[in-house]
Structure formats: structure tokens, C-alpha cells
Amino acid sequence: MKPMGTIPADYVARDGELLIGGRTVDDLIGEAGDTPLFVYDRAIMAARVARLRAALPPDVAIHYAMKANPHPGVVAAFAGMVGGIDVASAGEMRVALASGMAADDISFAGPGKRDRELEAAIAAGVTINLESLAEGVRALGIGARLGVRPRLAVRVNPNFEIRGSGMRMGGGAKPFGIDEDQVVPLCRDMIAAGAEWRGFHIFAGSQALDADAIIEAQAATVALAGRLADAVGATPPLVNLGGGLGIPYFPGELPLDVERIGAALAEAIAARAPSIAGSGFAVELGRWLVGEAGVYLTRIVDRKESHGELFLVTDGGLHHQLAASGNFGTVVRRNYPVAVATRFGQAADETASVVGCLCTPLDRLADKVALPRAEVGDVIAVFMAGAYGASASPQAFLGHPPALEMIV
Ligand SMILES: *Cc1c(COP(=O)(O)O)cnc(C)c1O
């Protein structure tokens, strides 16, 4: 038997069935019409936003980084709860604009933006977080051609990263952002060319579970923004401090103390340089806000033994939930929290591996975990499926239909 991660405490049972948003999985699957199904719980998202809002200083806005979960219902739910949405493509930008979030509060980051994407963003009044000097030149040219003053921020590639973050997004040679030493001349040029300079975007890492490392990176980010603003000689309207807050997927991982992180950020902001005394601040988070709010439900189609190992074969798999199979940004495969949703809370009485319906040995949703005895027709729940799930998985692989998705 191998251990699995901890099921978030938000999930409870009624008469032995998992409830999501107060409804049984049978009821939810009935409404959706089939499995596999992702269910996103609005109340959990709201609870995360409320907790973070209470933890952060009041002058730090919360932005939703929608690449974590671009489902239009999820984005619309966040649009009513947060101060901004950060997008990473023109496709995401359309969803963000349709969500009701004002263009003024949407920013567009990401390498390799095509001219037509820059054009759409500039025409809509969305802020572009520039990822290179050449992108800055193109954005200014497009603004001039459209007769629109582009809103431009500079994404800085800091000379540091969050220690121990799961995915490195800053520090050293990176396709993201502009190296610290090239930032100041670009900001000056942009301002001189008549662009509306929106400030700095500094994102140093993702999936960090070490509060001290996050506190250190945030303090370094505030200090860096102060130095850069001083050198530019203008106050950045917004300093986007990035995010990086992780969630505990695996055995032994613990949730972050966001209250301590918020208190430390308040101190860092209180001690900021005069050059950013008039700036606003934001954090942009995807995973921490939505990861625990999603559950992937997949039905057992077959139950079989091979060489003494029990396999529960489901109608889902890595084509919907790649991360749970261990093939998205992890080195060693570990088990996400899973449960038999139709026997939720029952004691475990056997060891089983939960696999998907794809013809590849990679398609394993849980490896030798302890579960109550489950039969064909029972539903497996894979937790921690709200971020980087459906949209970050190879849904066309093997020609099975995409997963259904719903928000409750
Ligand atoms: C991916 C990304 C995020 C969100 O990261 P999470 O780990 O999901 O919080 C935020 N900002 C930028 C620039 C990103 O690329």
C-alpha cells in the first residue's frame, strides 16, 4: 500500500455519498448527464478568497490567474470576487472580458504573443505585461496604427526565484519577463513614446509550500520594484507581486499559513521605498484559489486482478487529469487524494490501483491506495482537481470525449 494526499476538509458525506456544493455525486452526474465530470464548488472558491482577503493588507488586490482554470463559469465566479484577472492568451482574454471583469482590471502575460493578440488586447484596453523588448516595440507600433494608447506593464525576470517552488518561473535565463538590467530603459522608452505605463509584474515561482520562502521572495519583490521605480523616475501605478502559493497535493505536505504570509507582506509594504509609496499592489493566484475547489469524478468500468494487484479501471484518465497521473511537472509519481465517492467515509478494506481507460502504463490515477471495496458502477473522486486539470491535459489523446465540467 502507498500513501495518498489529504482530502481537503471541505468535503463531507451524506449517507455514504460524497457531497460537492451540498449535492450528492449521483445528483451532479445526473444533471451533467455522464462521467467523467469535473465539478467546481463556488463556495470553496469564495472561502479561499475570503480567507486571503482577511490575511492580506487592504492595499493588496487579489487577482485570479485564469490559466489555472479557464472554465467560463469559474472565471465569472471569480470576476465577482476579485480585483483583477490575469490571462495568458487572447482566448483567455475573451473569456475574461465576457465574465464581466472590466478591461481595466485584466492583464495579459505570456511569451510569444502574436500581433493579432496584441492588437485585440490593445483595442480592448487590456494591460499587456511585456515579456521582451521586441514585444514592447511591436505593442507600441500596433497602438500607433490603431490610434489607441496601449496600456503596458513590464514583466520583470527577477534575479531570484522562490526557494523550493514546484515550477521555476524566475531567476536566471528564462523565456518569461525581461531581465532586471533591461527593464529601466524599456520603461523610460515606453513612457516617452506615450504609452500608458501600468507598472511592474514580477512573478518568481509557482506551487511553493514554504511560507518562509514566499515571505522572502515577496520582500525581495517589493524591494526590487522600489529600486526599479527609483531608476525609472516614475511611480508604477501597480506592482503585481505574482503569486506562487501552493496547495498540499501529496502525503506529508502541509497547507500554507497565509495569515503569516499576509502579515509579513504588510510589513514589507509598510517599509517600501518612497519611489513606490503611491503604488497599488496585487497578488495573482490560480492554484491556491481554485485547486481544492475541483473534484474529478470518474466511474469504475472494470475490476480486475493481475499478478495479485487489484485494478479499478475507470472511464476517465490522464487525458483529463494529467497531473494526478504524475506526468505534469513532477519528477517522482505520488498519489493525489482519491476516494470512492459513492462510499465516501467508509473504512478502507482493500488495496487498489485506480487506472484510466487509455492504453498506456502512464494512465494511473492512484497507485496501490487503501480504499473501501468498490464495484463496477461506483464513482471514484480525484480531489485537488480544480487547477491545471481539464485544460492542462491532453484531451484529444486516444480520441475519447473531453470531460464534462460544471460549477455548483
Ligand atoms: C501560471 C501563472 C500564475 C498562476 O500560478 P499559480 O501557481 O496557479 O498560482 C500567475 N502568474 C503568472 C504570470 C503565471 O504564468
The ligand as an ORCA input file, in Angstrom:
! r2SCAN-3c Opt
* xyz 0 1
  C       0.773     30.482    -14.077
  C       0.880     31.846    -13.629
  C       0.232     32.245    -12.457
  C      -0.543     31.335    -11.581
  O       0.240     30.448    -10.877
  P      -0.432     29.548     -9.748
  O       0.672     28.681     -9.289
  O      -1.547     28.790    -10.389
  O      -0.944     30.444     -8.690
  C       0.339     33.566    -12.092
  N       1.024     34.440    -12.842
  C       1.654     34.069    -13.966
  C       2.399     35.079    -14.734
  C       1.609     32.787    -14.398
  O       2.241     32.433    -15.516
*
